[in-house]
Amino acid sequence: MAQENQKSKAVAYCRISTPTLLHGQSIENQLEPIKAFALARGFDLVHSYSDEVSGSTERRRGLDQMVVDAKKGQFKVLIVMEISRLARDVRHLLNLLHSLDEIGVSVISIREGIEFNSTMGRAMVAMIGILMSVERDLLRERIRTALAVKKLTAQRTNNGWRCGRPPLDNLVLAQVATLRSQGMSVRQIAKQLGLGKTTVSRALAGPKPSKKSDGKNE
């Protein structure tokens, strides 16, 4: 095992949130333990990637470059201080772990003591996926229940609440129709009027037929 590790090129990834800079946190606080871990395990730590961003930021230059280099086969092991440093949310984490696993990169989290390409690590990834699926189902159910309650309340109180998008203003409909008759595309109309392309498409499609009456009783 030691001989195999000595041949494995490893990299480190570190991230700190911008607010923690005010409390003396630094990339080095994560990088130094990773260096010690790599030395103890016999990995050849060839590079380190880092980001100093907020946790919700979608684009991270260091992380993005790490993924690019991983796909090029420049290393086989990725070491992080803790798994929360690697991804902005659970969905991002799962996608990233699966992507790295597919190209043969092992992910090791020091604080959790987990190698995510091991049997235990794969089981944990699967469990996270199951919990995410359950949470999505619960969220959908809560949304459906809330909408049903609002709809029932609106019917009883006649407060004017309605589910779905509000109807488009007649002026907007007229402007869209005029520009369309002049041969403008949906994109051009949206840019001209400062609307979204979906809104323009709705306007061109016209109002949906009412479901209250089908004409049979008239």
SEKOLKOL-663372 format. One record per residue: residue number from 1; x negated, y negated, z negated of N, C-alpha, C, O in turn. Coordinates in steps of 0.05 Angstrom, whole numbers. Each point is the difference from the previous one (the first is absolute). Layout:
BEGIN
LOGU     k      nxx      nyy      nzz     caxx     cayy     cazz      cxx      cyy      czz      oxx      oyy      ozz
LOGU   NUM        X        Y        Z        X        Y        Z        X        Y        Z        X        Y        Z
...
//
This chain:
BEGIN
LOGU     k      nxx      nyy      nzz     caxx     cayy     cazz      cxx      cyy      czz      oxx      oyy      ozz
LOGU     1      -17       24        0       17      -24        0      -17      -25        0        6      -19       14
LOGU     2      -28       19      -30      -18      -23       -1      -13       -5       26       -3      -23        9
LOGU     3       -6       44        5      -13       -3       26       20      -12       20       -8      -17       17
LOGU     4       33       25      -18       21      -10       18        4      -30       -5        3      -15       18
LOGU     5       -1        8      -44        4      -28       -7      -22      -18        9        4      -23        8
LOGU     6      -29       33      -10      -24      -16        8        1       -7       29      -11      -20        9
LOGU     7       25       36        7        3       -6       29       23      -18        6        3      -10       23
LOGU     8       14        4      -43       24      -15        5       -5      -30       -3       -9       -9      -21
LOGU     9       15       -6       42       -2      -29       -2       26      -10      -13       22        7        8
LOGU    10      -25      -25      -27       22      -11      -15        0      -30        2      -21      -13        4
LOGU    11       45        1       -8        2      -29       -2       18       -6      -24       15       17      -10
LOGU    12      -17      -42        2       16       -9      -23       20      -21       11       -6      -15       18
LOGU    13       30       14      -31       18      -22        6        9      -12      -27        8       14      -18
LOGU    14      -10      -41       16        7      -14      -24       19      -23        7       -3      -12       21
LOGU    15       21        7      -39       18      -22        4        7      -13      -27        5       14      -20
LOGU    16       -5      -40       20        9      -15      -24       21      -20        9       -2      -11       22
LOGU    17       22        7      -38       21      -19        6      -11      -28       -5      -15       -4      -19
LOGU    18       24      -15       35      -10      -27       -2        3      -12      -28      -19      -12      -10
LOGU    19       42       16       -4        2      -11      -27      -20       10      -20       -7      -14      -19
LOGU    20       -3       39       22      -19       11      -19      -27      -13        1      -16        3      -18
LOGU    21       11      -18       40      -26      -15        1       -2      -20      -23      -22       -6       -9
LOGU    22       45       -4        0       -1      -19      -22       -6       13      -27       -6      -14      -19
LOGU    23        7       41       18       -5       14      -25      -26       15        1       -4       19      -16
LOGU    24      -14      -27       33      -27       12        0       -2       27       15      -21       12       -2
LOGU    25       42       -4       15       -2       25       15      -15       -4       26       -1      -22       11
LOGU    26      -13       43       -2      -16       -2       24       -1       26       14        6       21      -12
LOGU    27      -14      -21       37       -3       24       16      -21       18      -13        3       25        0
LOGU    28      -24      -37      -12      -21       16      -12       10       17      -23      -11       22       -5
LOGU    29       31      -31       -9       11       16      -22       11       27       10        0       20      -15
LOGU    30        8      -18       40        9       25       12      -22       14       14       -2       24        0
LOGU    31      -15      -40       14      -21       12       17      -21       15      -16       -9       21        8
LOGU    32        0      -32      -31      -21       12      -15        7       29      -10      -16       18        3
LOGU    33       41      -14      -14        7       27       -8        2       19       24       -6       24       -2
LOGU    34       14      -35       25        1       17       24      -27        9        9       -5       23        8
LOGU    35      -15      -42      -10      -27        7        7      -11       22      -18      -13       19        9
LOGU    36       19      -22      -35       -9       21      -20       13       27        6      -13       20       -2
LOGU    37       38      -21        8       15       25        6      -12       13       25       -4       25        0
LOGU    38        0      -40       21      -11       11       25      -28       12       -5       -6       21       11
LOGU    39      -10      -34      -27      -27       10       -6        2       26      -15      -15       19        6
LOGU    40       33      -17      -26        3       24      -16       10       23       17       -7       23       -5
LOGU    41       24      -28       24       11       21       17      -17        7       24        5       19       15
LOGU    42      -26      -35      -10      -18        6       22       10      -11       27      -10        9       20
LOGU    43       28      -27      -21        9      -12       25      -19      -22        9      -13      -13      -16
LOGU    44       11        9       42      -16      -21       12       19      -24        5       13       -1       20
LOGU    45      -13      -18      -39       17      -23        2      -12      -20       20      -18      -15       -6
LOGU    46       29       15       30      -11      -15       22       11      -28        3      -13      -17       13
LOGU    47       36       11      -24       12      -26        3       22       -4      -20       11       19      -12
LOGU    48       -4      -45        7       22       -6      -17       17      -22       13      -10      -18       13
LOGU    49       37       22      -15       19      -19       11       15      -13      -23        4       13      -21
LOGU    50        4      -38       24       13      -13      -22       19      -22       10       -3      -10       22
LOGU    51       23        4      -38       19      -21        6        6      -15      -26        3       12      -21
LOGU    52        0      -38       23        9      -16      -22       26      -13        9        0      -23       10
LOGU    53       22       37      -15       26      -10       10       21        7      -21       -5       14      -20
LOGU    54       29      -24       24       22        7      -17       10       28        7       -4        9       22
LOGU    55       17        4      -41        8       28        4       20        4       22        1       21       12
LOGU    56       16      -42       -6       21        3       20      -10       -8       28       16        4       19
LOGU    57      -40      -13      -16      -10       -8       26       -2       24       19      -12       20       -8
LOGU    58       24      -22       31        1       23       18      -27        4       15       -9       23        3
LOGU    59       -4      -45        5      -25        3       15      -23       -3      -18       -3      -20      -15
LOGU    60      -15       39       15      -24        0      -16      -24        7       19       -1       22       11
LOGU    61      -16      -41       -8      -22        4       19      -18       23       -7       -8       16       17
LOGU    62        1      -14      -43      -17       21       -8       12       28        4      -12       18       10
LOGU    63       38      -16      -19       14       25        3        3        8       30       -3       23        7
LOGU    64       11      -43        9        4        5       28      -26        9       14        0       19       16
LOGU    65      -22      -31      -24      -26        8       12       -8       28       -9      -12       15       15
LOGU    66       19       -9      -40       -6       27      -10       14       21       16      -12       21        6
LOGU    67       37      -26        0       16       20       16      -12        3       28       -1       22       10
LOGU    68       -7      -45        2      -12        1       26      -25       17        0       -4       17       18
LOGU    69      -14      -22      -38      -25       15       -2        5       30       -6      -15       17        9
LOGU    70       36      -12      -24        7       28       -6        8       15       25       -9       23        4
LOGU    71       24      -36       13        8       12       26      -24        5       18        1       17       17
LOGU    72      -22      -33      -21      -24        3       16      -18       22      -11      -20        7       12
LOGU    73       28        5      -35      -16       21      -12      -25       -9      -14      -19       16       -2
LOGU    74       19      -41       -7      -25      -10      -13       -3        9      -29      -22       -3      -11
LOGU    75       42       15       -1       -3       12      -27       22       21       -4       19        2       16
LOGU    76      -23       14      -37       19       22       -5       13       -2      -27       18       16       -6
LOGU    77      -27      -34      -11       11       -2      -27        5      -30       -6      -17      -17        5
LOGU    78       41       12      -16        6      -27       -9        5        0      -30       15       16      -10
LOGU    79      -30      -33       -4        2        0      -30       12      -27       -8       -9      -21        8
LOGU    80       29       23      -26       12      -24      -11        0        2      -30        0       23      -11
LOGU    81        1      -45       -3        0        0      -29       26       11      -11        1       17      -18
LOGU    82       21      -26       30       27       10       -6       17       -2       25       -4      -17       16
LOGU    83       23       35      -14       15        2       25       17      -25        5        6       -5       24
LOGU    84        2      -10      -44       16      -24        4      -16      -21       15       12      -19       12
LOGU    85      -39       21      -12      -16      -20       15        1        4       30       -6      -18       15
LOGU    86       15       42       -7       -2        8       28       23      -11       17       -4       -6       24
LOGU    87       28        5      -35       23       -7       16       18      -20      -14       -1       -3      -24
LOGU    88       17      -12       40       17      -21      -11       25       11      -11       13      -13      -18
LOGU    89       -4       37       26       24       12      -11       -1       30        5      -19       10       13
LOGU    90       39        5      -23       -1       29        2        2       10       28      -14       18        8
LOGU    91       31      -31        8        3        8       28      -26       -4       15       -9       18       15
LOGU    92       -4      -40      -19      -26       -5       13      -21       20       -9      -16       10       16
LOGU    93       17       -3      -42      -19       19      -11        3       28       14      -20       12        8
LOGU    94       45       -3       -6        5       26       12       -9        1       29      -14       18        9
LOGU    95       21      -39        6       -8       -1       28      -30        0        3      -12       13       17
LOGU    96       -2      -29      -34      -29       -2        1      -13       27       -7      -19        9       14
LOGU    97       29        4      -35      -12       26       -8        4       21       22      -18       15        5
LOGU    98       42      -15        7        5       19       22      -19       -5       24      -11       18       12
LOGU    99        8      -44       -6      -17       -7       23      -29        8       -4      -13       11       18
LOGU   100        3      -16      -42      -28        7       -6       -3       30       -1      -21       10        9
LOGU   101       41        4      -20       -2       29       -1       -1       12       28      -14       20        5
LOGU   102       29      -31       13        1       11       28      -26       -3       14       -6       16       18
LOGU   103      -10      -36      -25      -26       -4       13      -23       11      -16      -23       -4        6
LOGU   104       30       19      -27      -20       15      -16      -15      -17      -21      -22        7       -7
LOGU   105       35      -28       -3      -13      -17      -20       13        7      -27       24       -2       -4
LOGU   106      -41        9      -16        9        6      -27        2      -26      -16      -18      -17        2
LOGU   107       39       14      -18        4      -23      -17       -3        9      -29       14       18       -9
LOGU   108      -32      -32       -6       -4        6      -28        6      -24      -16      -10      -22        5
LOGU   109       27       25      -26        6      -21      -19      -13        7      -26        6       20      -13
LOGU   110      -24      -37        4      -16        6      -25       18       -1      -24       -1       19      -16
LOGU   111       17      -40       12       15       -3      -25       21       22       -3        3       11      -22
LOGU   112       10       -3       44       20       22       -2      -13       27        1       12       20       -7
LOGU   113      -38      -19       15      -14       25        1       11       19       21        2       25       -5
LOGU   114        6      -35       28       14       16       20      -15       -3       27       -7      -21        8
LOGU   115        4       44        5       -9        1       28       24        7       16       11       22       -2
LOGU   116       -2      -40       19       26        2       13        0       21       23       21        5       11
LOGU   117      -44        6       -5        0       22       20        0       27      -14       -2       21       13
LOGU   118        3      -21      -40        1       25      -15       28       10       -2       19      -15        7
LOGU   119      -15       39      -18       27       10       -3       16      -17      -19       24       -6        6
LOGU   120      -36       -3      -28       15      -17      -19        6      -27       13       21      -11       -4
LOGU   121      -41        0       19        5      -26       13       22        1       20       16      -18        1
LOGU   122      -16       40       15       22        2       20       27        3      -13       20      -10       10
LOGU   123      -20       24      -33       26        4      -15        9      -27      -10       24       -6        0
LOGU   124      -42      -11       -9        7      -26      -10       11      -17       22       20      -15       -4
LOGU   125      -32       16       28       10      -16       22       28        9        8       17      -16        5
LOGU   126      -13       43       -5       27       10        6       20       -9      -21       23       -7        7
LOGU   127      -30        7      -32       18       -9      -21        7      -30        3       23       -8       -4
LOGU   128      -43       -8       11        5      -28        4       20       -4       23       18      -17       -2
LOGU   129      -21       33       23       19       -2       22       28        8       -8       19      -13        9
LOGU   130      -16       33      -25       26        9      -10       13      -22      -16       24       -6        3
LOGU   131      -40       -6      -21       11      -22      -17        9      -24       17       20      -13       -6
LOGU   132      -36        7       27        8      -22       18       26        6       13       17      -18        3
LOGU   133      -13       43        6       25        8       14       24       -3      -19       21       -9        8
LOGU   134      -25       18      -33       22       -2      -19        7      -29       -5       23       -7       -2
LOGU   135      -44      -10       -1        5      -28       -6       14      -13       24       18      -17       -5
LOGU   136      -25       24       30       14      -11       23       30        7        0       17      -16        6
LOGU   137      -12       42      -13       28        9        0       16      -15      -22       23       -7        4
LOGU   138      -36        3      -27       14      -14      -22        5      -29        8       21      -11       -7
LOGU   139      -40       -1       20        3      -28        9       23       -2       20       17      -19       -2
LOGU   140      -16       37       21       22       -1       20       27        3      -14       19      -13        7
LOGU   141      -17       31      -27       25        5      -14        8      -25      -16       23       -7       -1
LOGU   142      -43       -6      -11        7      -25      -16       10      -21       19       18      -15       -7
LOGU   143      -30       12       31        8      -20       19       29        6       10       16      -18        1
LOGU   144      -11       43        5       27        8       10       21       -6      -22       22      -10        6
LOGU   145      -29       17      -31       19       -5      -22        5      -30       -4       23       -8       -4
LOGU   146      -44       -8        5        3      -29       -3       17      -12       22       17      -17       -6
LOGU   147      -21       26       31       15      -11       22       30        8       -2       18      -16        6
LOGU   148      -14       41      -15       28        9       -3       15      -16      -22       23       -7        4
LOGU   149      -37        1      -25       12      -16      -22        6      -28       10       22      -11       -5
LOGU   150      -41       -1       20        4      -27       10       24       -1       20       16      -19        0
LOGU   151      -15       40       17       22        1       19       27        2      -13       19      -13        7
LOGU   152      -18       30      -28       25        4      -14        8      -26      -15       24       -7        0
LOGU   153      -43       -6      -12        5      -26      -14       11      -21       20       18      -15       -6
LOGU   154      -31       14       30        9      -19       20       28        5        9       15      -19        5
LOGU   155       -7       45       -2       27        6        8       20       -8      -21       22       -8        6
LOGU   156      -30       11      -32       19       -6      -21        3      -30       -6       21       -9       -6
LOGU   157      -43       -5       10       -1      -29       -8        2      -18       25        5      -24       -3
LOGU   158       -9       35       27        0      -16       24      -20      -23       -1        7      -23        6
LOGU   159      -31       30      -16      -21      -21       -4      -16       -6       25      -18      -17        0
LOGU   160       25       30       22      -14       -7       25      -26       16        5      -12       -4       21
LOGU   161        4       20      -40      -25       15        4        4       21       21       21       13        1
LOGU   162      -41      -10       16        1       21       21      -28       13        3      -20      -14       -3
LOGU   163       20       39        9      -25       15        4       -9       -4       28       16       -1       19
LOGU   164      -42       -1      -15      -12       -3       27       -8      -28        6        1      -18      -18
LOGU   165      -10       14       42      -10      -27        8       23      -19        4       22        7        8
LOGU   166      -27      -33      -15       21      -20        5        4       -4       30      -19        3       15
LOGU   167       43      -11       -7        5       -5       28      -16      -24       10       -6      -18      -15
LOGU   168       -2       19       40      -16      -22       12       17      -24        5       24        2        7
LOGU   169      -36      -25      -10       14      -26        4        7       -2       30      -15        8       17
LOGU   170       38      -20      -11        9       -3       27      -20      -17       17       -3        5       24
LOGU   171       -9      -25      -37      -20      -16       15      -24       16        8      -10       -2       22
LOGU   172        1       20      -40      -22       18        6        7       18       23      -16        5       19
LOGU   173       40        6      -19        9       18       21        0      -15       27       -8       11       20
LOGU   174       18      -35      -21        1      -16       25      -28       -6       11       -5        1       24
LOGU   175      -13       -8      -42      -27       -7        8      -14       24       12      -14       -1       21
LOGU   176       17       24      -34      -12       25       10       11        7       27      -15        7       18
LOGU   177       41       -9      -15       13        7       26      -10      -19       22       -5        9       23
LOGU   178        2      -35      -29       -9      -19       20      -28        6        9       -6        0       24
LOGU   179      -12        5      -43      -28        5        7       -2       27       15      -17        2       18
LOGU   180       33       17      -25        0       26       14        8       -4       29      -11       13       18
LOGU   181       32      -30      -14       10       -5       27      -21      -13       17        1        0       25
LOGU   182      -21      -13      -38      -22      -13       15      -23       19        6      -20       -8       10
LOGU   183       24       33      -17      -19       21        6      -22        4      -21      -20       13        6
LOGU   184       24      -24      -30      -21        3      -21        3       27      -13       22       11       -2
LOGU   185      -45        0       -6       -1       26      -13        8       -3      -30        1      -22      -10
LOGU   186        4       44       -3        6        0      -29      -22      -13      -15        5      -17      -18
LOGU   187      -30       24       24      -23      -12      -14       -1      -31        4       -5      -15      -19
LOGU   188       10        7       44       -1      -29        6       22      -15      -14       -4      -22      -10
LOGU   189       28       34        9       22      -13      -14       -5       -2      -30        5      -21      -12
LOGU   190      -16       42        1       -6        0      -29      -20      -22       -6        3      -13      -20
LOGU   191      -23       10       36      -21      -20       -4       12      -28        3       -7      -18      -15
LOGU   192       24       15       35       12      -26        6       17      -10      -23        0      -23       -7
LOGU   193       16       42       -4       20       -8      -21      -11        5      -28       14       -7      -20
LOGU   194      -37       19       17      -11        5      -26       15       23      -14        3       -1      -25
LOGU   195        6       20       40       15       23      -11      -17       25        2      -20        1       14
LOGU   196       29       20      -28      -12       26        3       11       14       25       22       -6        9
LOGU   197      -38       24        3        9       14       24       24       17       -6       17        4       18
LOGU   198      -15        7      -42       23       16       -8       26      -17        0       21        9        9
LOGU   199      -24      -34      -19       23      -18        0        9       -7       28       24       -1        6
LOGU   200      -43       -4       12        7       -6       28       14       24       13       19       -4       14
LOGU   201      -29       27      -19       12       24       11       29        4      -10       17        8       15
LOGU   202      -13      -14      -41       28        1      -11       18      -19       14       23        6        7
LOGU   203      -33      -30       -2       16      -21       13        7        8       28       22       -4        9
LOGU   204      -41       16        6        5        9       27       19       23        1       16        3       19
LOGU   205      -17       14      -40       18       24        0       29       -8       -5       18       14        8
LOGU   206      -14      -37      -21       27      -10       -5       11       13      -26      -12       18      -11
LOGU   207       35      -28        2       12       10      -25       10       28        3        9        8       22
LOGU   208      -11        8      -43       10       27        0       30        0       -1       12      -17      -14
LOGU   209        2       36       27       29        1        0       10        6      -28      -12       15      -15
LOGU   210       34      -28        7       11        4      -26       11       28       -4       12       11       19
LOGU   211      -15        0      -43       10       26       -6       28       -1      -13       12       21       -5
LOGU   212       -2      -45        0       26       -3      -14       23        8       17       20       10      -10
LOGU   213      -22      -14       36       22        6       18      -10       12       26      -18      -11       12
LOGU   214       29       33       -3       -8       12       25       20       -5       22       -2       11       22
LOGU   215       23      -27      -28       20       -7       21       23       19        3       18       -5       15
LOGU   216      -19       27      -30       21       21        3       27      -10      -11       21        8       10
LOGU   217      -23      -25      -31       25       -8      -13       11      -26       10       20      -10      -10
LOGU   218      -33       -2       30        8      -26       10       21        3       22       10      -20       11
//
